[in-house]
Amino acid sequence: MTDPAALEILKNALLLERRGQAFYAKVAEQASSPAVKDFFGLMADEEGRHIDALSDQYRAYLRQGAFLELDTPDGASAGFATSVLSDRLRREISAADFEAAAIGAAMMMERDAVRLYGDRARATADPDERALYEWLATWEAGHLEFLARVEREVTESVWNDNRFWPM
């Protein structure tokens, strides 16, 4: 028997991930810098991986009334920040540009995802469902941490370039 709350969370999670993927893909398409295009393209790809995992879980839950045992590596996003953070990316994002504004919007989406997944992981008694949402919350928290770091570094760079420091 399926739990209506579990189905609702799965549907909301899929919607959140699809919106994130569409957003990141659009920013990648519109970015003028190759490094920024690559970064947002990677983010869109990562959201696609989340969609695939959630879709598999949704189908299994509808058919069997149970979540699948999680079949994803632990720490999936551990190398994410170091693999995409580069001086070139920081140089090519300006705090006043569209891409920098997109970083702020992306941070809000990632915060929402972390909250949704974390709340559900704490609320469920199903160990497979908990594992899924803990994995997703950790992955999204990694994205959020990385985005916050990029935003902080870009902001500090603009402050330095424009001498916004007290005299």
Secondary structure, 3 states (H helix, E strand, C coil): CCCHHHHHHHHHHHHHHHHHHHHHHHHHHHCCCHHHHHHHHHHHHHHHHHHHHHHHHHHHHHHHCCCCCCCCCCCCCCCHHHHHCCHHHHHHCCCCCHHHHHHHHHHHHHHHHHHHHHHHHHHCCCHHHHHHHHHHHHHHHHHHHHHHHHHHHHHHHHHHHCCCCCC
